[in-house]
């Protein structure tokens, strides 16, 4: 493309094109003179008008203007704040359209970054998972008397009156907090508030975690005495239990715990508790289906051994312990380790050991010694969005017969998948879990076996 043509595009000329696919992040992809244009708020099959707002060299960024012709999977977004908020990048698409877009994102990323070509078509886990009122925890940003979410890629706060993704008790508590902030200026001296459903039953309410200014940038800001007292008064008046971020140790009494139910292969129901400073899966039902799929596909018997890296509060390791001889979980968050140990005790399981350490730093020998010298039949890992590149050598050294990788980021999964493939493991099967309906986040499960046939690369 000539420099003159590029300059003309940047002058605000209106163009039209058909959206071909959805990219990682949720933008639609169109072509203009053969060059990719990323346009938010679009759906595959849409013919849209747009202007060019940025030339990134290898691609262009477009600003959506209007729909010329709607694609088959387009719908009117139910949320009135959808366009400005930007949190639900795919809400303009039907659930079926979202599922297909996420499959394509997954396969394309696995091929492009991981260099793994596969004929395996990922299946969607569950077809009756609710797409609204599902989030068990949500963080709301605060500036002055405004509460809401940041616009994509900015610190511009978009005020919202409600969020259709959150569970009922979060929605109700959010409304109370909006009014509280309007009436109490001193309470506004914080950065954000996280609201967590305490249980599936809405009558049991929600717990609050207050984050000081600077929290987003990992700085430990101070909360003034006046602000602190205002929130404590709100907690007493509303009945919502309260915690302040960064002010507890794992040994302190818990201000509150969230609870979610799981099933096990043995039919024994489990109820896991999660404290304010521990990670919580977003979608109650989707997580339940995720655990079912993993325990069913783990192929571990009563004399088997398993390792759960990035184990959190025991979401996977505790159900696995109901069928395995011994399970070792590794987790760096001390609050989550405490939760995991408590959950194991409450479940009556004594064949689990939890090690507080970083999964990328721990020595394989320590894990194998904790397993009693046994080689694990299964290594399961569920890393954060940055992936587990530093952990792959550890896994390969332990030589498990199978690996289950739960991922919330296709890009880092694909990068790590390439390392697994080169380390002697091949991709057996995949699932896409509907953990984040209406958003561009892709949650996947991949099963890996030891290479005894030609690897898929």
C-alpha positions, 0 to 999 in steps of 0.5 A: 500500500502506498504512503499516499493511500495510507494518508488518505485513509487516515483523513477520516474517509468512510469505508465499507467492508465485510467482517470476516472473523473475530480476532483475539480481544474481540474486534472484528477483522475486515480487509481494506486493499488487502490489509487487515482492519480491526473494528470493534463492536462488529460480528462476522458477516456484518457489512459495516461502514468505518473510518481508519483511526490508526495505522499500525504498519502491519494492520489498521484500526477502524472506528465503527460507524454503522451497520450496512447489512447485519450478519446472521449472528448479530443481535441487539446487545441487551446492555445499555452501556455495552458500547461505552463500557467495552467489557462485553466485546461480543455481546452483539453476537448470538451465543452460537456466534460467540462459541464459533468465534472462540473456536476459530480464535483458539485454533488460529492461535494454536496454529499461528503461535504454537505451530501446531496444526490439528484436525481436532475440532474443539467442542463447547462444554455445556450448551445450557450455561447462562450468558447473564447473571453469572459472575460470582465476583466483579471489581467496580472502579470508583472516581468521585461519586462515580462507580463503573468500569474503565473504557477499553485501554483507558482510565476513562471511567464509564458510569453504569447503573447495573451490569447484566453479567453479575449474580443477583446479590452482586447487582443488589449490593452494587445498587446500595453502594452507588447510593452510598457513594452519592451520600458519603463523599468521604467514602470515595477515597478508594480505587475500587470495590470488589463484590463477591457472591457468598453463595448461590442463594441470593439471600446469603448476600455478598462480601466486599473487598476494598482496594486502596488508591494505587492498587491497580498499579500494585502500589500499597496506598493508604486509606484514610481513617474517615474513609475506613470508618465510612465503609465500616459503617456501611458494612454494619448497616447493610450487613455485607461483610467487609475486608480491606485489601493487603491488611490481613495475613493468612493466619487472621480470622476470615472476614468472609468466605464465598462458597461454591458447589462441585461434583466428584466422580464418586458422587460426593458433593463438595462445597469449597470456600474462597476467602477475599484474597484468593482467586475465584472462578467467574462462572458458578455453573461453568466451573462445575462443568469444567471440574466434571470434564477434568475429573472424567477425562483424567484417567486416574484410578485409585492407585494413581498420583496427580500434581495440580500446579497453580492449584488455588483453593483446591478447585481441581485438586480436591475433586481429583483426590476423591479418586487418586491415591495422592495429590500434590497441589502447588500454589504461591498465594498463601491465602489460597493455600490456607483455603485449600488446606481447610477445604481438604479437611472439611471434605474429609480427605487426607491424601492431599498435600499443598506446597506454598511455592511458585510453580515455575520455581519449585524443584521437581524433586520436592514434588516427587518426594511429596508424592512418596517418590512416585512419578505422577500419572497426571499433571494439571495446570491452570495458570493465570493469563501470563501462562506457564512458560517457566513451568513447562521444564518442570512438567517435562522433568516429572514425565507424567503420562498425561497433562491437562492444561486449563487456559484463559489466554489462547496466546500464552497457551499456544506458546506453551503448547509448542514447548510441550510438543517439543518436549515429547507431548502431543495434543489429544483433545480440546474443549472450550469452556463457556466461562466468560459469555459475552466477553472475548476471553477464551477458556479452554482445556487441552489434554496431552499425552506422552509422544508414542506416535507422531506429534501434531506439528 
